Amino acid sequence: MLTVAEQIAQGKLVCPRTRQALRLLGEEVVTVDGGRRYPCRNGVPILLADAERFSAYRTEAGGSMFREYEALPATVHRWLAALDRLLARQGDFRSPEAVVAFDATVAAQPPDALCLSVGGGPLRVHPNLVNLNLDAFANVDVVGDAYELPYADGAVDAVYCEAVLEHLEDPRQAVGEMFRVLRAGGQLFAATPFLQGFHAYPGHYQNFTLLGHDRLFVSQGFEILSSGACVGPTVMLSDLAALYCRTYLPTRLLSRGAQRLVVLASLLVRPLDRRLNRSPDAHVLASTIYAHARKPG
């Protein structure tokens, strides 16, 4: 994984508004002409051109995402990261095609490649990934906006984006930015909810069908290498049943208790997705769908 200093030295990390090269200057990152200055927080550059947009995100859903992310100590984040890696491979029984696509996009990259996780953190799902998010949460390497990625044209070798596009009011603009910063021939892996309940974290604007997800990336210039169900129908049913109990059953004791029972019971049936995800119709009732795409060139 390239460090921030290496990204700056190689001219990959730039001003999000002017696209000028940057230089480190003490506790700041400064454009080469000195016209724009950005702070660093514990070595993390805060490359946000639109402070008002950042403030608006912070207050959405009562600021719940920011409170939770900032409240957890680093050791808890490490445990969660390990659990997330385990679930990504086993617990949510994602389709073999999605696993292969992720590995081809991220895991197969050489050590000097720049693999950008748009919306990454507070977990780091793979050591190759540079996490970009709206605030300096744990494991976030660069603070930036998906609508104005602080990277030069063609500077990024691979892009990973999971459980992010549903939270963006204008996902087309964000995907266009991913296309811009990706080098010719570079690959992208994106996974986005299809059948999931509303989760304003901080906002939740849309889910995607497989067709709509593919069209989103094609509309911005990508060519689709593969796409389909990522997390399948059985996980979808169990997750929605648990959410139903938590949301609609009376009293906190009953709703939380029923939710936990549903989660425990679902552990017995979730393995069915090992078979169902191999069906060409798995996307019809999938929890999430994926796209493996490439920038032509």
ZICOR-V834632 format. One record per backbone hydrogen bond with DSSP energy under -1.0 kcal/mol. CO is the residue of the C=O (numbers start at 1). NH is the residue of the N-H. If there is no record, write none. Layout:
co={CO | CO}
nh={NH | NH}
//
This chain:
co={3 | 4 | 5 | 6 | 7 | 7 | 8 | 12 | 15 | 20 | 21 | 23 | 25 | 27 | 28 | 29 | 30 | 31 | 36 | 38 | 39 | 41 | 44 | 45 | 45 | 46 | 50 | 51 | 52 | 53 | 54 | 55 | 59 | 60 | 61 | 63 | 64 | 65 | 66 | 67 | 68 | 73 | 74 | 75 | 76 | 77 | 78 | 79 | 80 | 81 | 82 | 83 | 84 | 85 | 86 | 87 | 95 | 96 | 97 | 98 | 99 | 100 | 101 | 102 | 103 | 106 | 110 | 114 | 114 | 115 | 116 | 117 | 117 | 123 | 126 | 130 | 131 | 131 | 132 | 133 | 135 | 137 | 142 | 143 | 145 | 149 | 150 | 152 | 156 | 157 | 158 | 159 | 160 | 161 | 164 | 165 | 166 | 166 | 170 | 171 | 172 | 173 | 174 | 175 | 176 | 177 | 178 | 180 | 181 | 183 | 186 | 187 | 188 | 189 | 190 | 191 | 192 | 193 | 199 | 209 | 210 | 211 | 212 | 213 | 214 | 215 | 217 | 218 | 223 | 226 | 228 | 230 | 231 | 231 | 232 | 233 | 234 | 235 | 236 | 237 | 238 | 239 | 240 | 241 | 242 | 243 | 244 | 245 | 251 | 252 | 253 | 254 | 255 | 256 | 257 | 258 | 259 | 260 | 261 | 262 | 265 | 266 | 269 | 270 | 271 | 272 | 272 | 273 | 275 | 276 | 279 | 281 | 286 | 287 | 288 | 289 | 290 | 291 | 292 | 292 | 293 | 294 | 295}
nh={7 | 8 | 9 | 10 | 12 | 13 | 11 | 152 | 19 | 15 | 32 | 30 | 28 | 40 | 25 | 38 | 23 | 34 | 31 | 29 | 46 | 44 | 41 | 47 | 143 | 48 | 54 | 55 | 56 | 57 | 58 | 59 | 62 | 63 | 64 | 67 | 68 | 69 | 70 | 71 | 72 | 77 | 78 | 79 | 80 | 81 | 82 | 83 | 84 | 85 | 86 | 87 | 88 | 89 | 90 | 92 | 99 | 100 | 101 | 102 | 103 | 104 | 105 | 106 | 108 | 109 | 113 | 157 | 158 | 130 | 160 | 120 | 132 | 121 | 129 | 117 | 141 | 142 | 119 | 144 | 137 | 140 | 133 | 47 | 148 | 151 | 14 | 155 | 183 | 187 | 116 | 189 | 118 | 191 | 167 | 168 | 205 | 206 | 174 | 175 | 176 | 177 | 178 | 179 | 180 | 181 | 182 | 154 | 156 | 186 | 295 | 159 | 293 | 161 | 291 | 163 | 289 | 208 | 201 | 213 | 214 | 215 | 216 | 217 | 218 | 219 | 222 | 221 | 294 | 292 | 290 | 95 | 287 | 288 | 236 | 237 | 238 | 239 | 240 | 241 | 242 | 243 | 244 | 245 | 246 | 247 | 248 | 249 | 255 | 256 | 257 | 258 | 259 | 260 | 261 | 262 | 263 | 264 | 265 | 266 | 268 | 270 | 272 | 273 | 274 | 275 | 276 | 277 | 278 | 279 | 282 | 284 | 195 | 194 | 230 | 192 | 228 | 190 | 225 | 226 | 188 | 223 | 185}
//
